[in-house]
Amino acid sequence: MTASHDDHLRAIAEAGASPLPAFDAYADWLEQIGEATREEYVRLTAEHRRDPGRKIELIKNERRLKDLRNRLGDAWCDLVEGHTAAIELSVSQSYGELLGRLDAFTTVSQSTADQLDFAAELWPKSKATDEFLSAYYEAVFETKPVELIRLKDWEEHFRKRLGDWLMVCIDFRGDRDARRSRGVDKDVLLGEFIRLMKAIAAPTTVSRVSAPVASGEKPIPRAYLFEGPYVVLSLTLTVLD
């Protein structure tokens, strides 16, 4: 079985107070695949844990670790040091890509007459989804979800919802060749969004959240939940003022 970043990061997290063998194994693997910068970070982190008494060398190492962290980014470095929940690196990367795409299209949509906003949240699946939603909706909207409506064919549903949103964000009127000539193809964009949702949650169930709203109050955003074995991805669709 071929090892991966996720395998080694999981081994470090599971090692608890004795992570040095896992650090060494990860560093050796990084050396084998030619990722010298990440290898150096892991080896310096291990050296800190192995011999914390060498103050002068540790000060030098801390400066170097800070420089490497700036180059590698906080997300991966935090996972190496065990400071965050063990959401796999590949999931974090896909989630970041999804957020970037959503932000980009929302910025475009804000220049149109009809303004819509898709937002995303991700959390580890450490408690019952119903319990989490009840607490969240009560705190944020002073209400609770009525029910979770399971979507049988969620891909088709989201192609419709996201397609409507993209129609607002980008002028897709005209024939297919004209759209492609502007460098944008809606079918390709929809495929990318669906791919990212699968990569993040590997969803076993996808649901729409139905929640009540008092007469005259601002509507509650429509929420969709992608529940996978380890994480839950929430997407909310809001009409902006």
Secondary structure as GFF3:
##gff-version 3
##sequence-region A 1 241
A	DSSP	alpha_helix	5	15	.	.	.	ID=ss1
A	DSSP	alpha_helix	20	33	.	.	.	ID=ss2
A	DSSP	alpha_helix	36	50	.	.	.	ID=ss3
A	DSSP	alpha_helix	55	72	.	.	.	ID=ss4
A	DSSP	alpha_helix	74	81	.	.	.	ID=ss5
A	DSSP	alpha_helix	89	109	.	.	.	ID=ss6
A	DSSP	beta_strand	116	124	.	.	.	ID=ss7
A	DSSP	alpha_helix	129	141	.	.	.	ID=ss8
A	DSSP	beta_strand	147	150	.	.	.	ID=ss9
A	DSSP	alpha_helix	154	169	.	.	.	ID=ss10
A	DSSP	alpha_helix	176	181	.	.	.	ID=ss11
A	DSSP	alpha_helix	186	201	.	.	.	ID=ss12
A	DSSP	beta_strand	205	210	.	.	.	ID=ss13
A	DSSP	beta_strand	222	227	.	.	.	ID=ss14
A	DSSP	beta_strand	231	239	.	.	.	ID=ss15
###
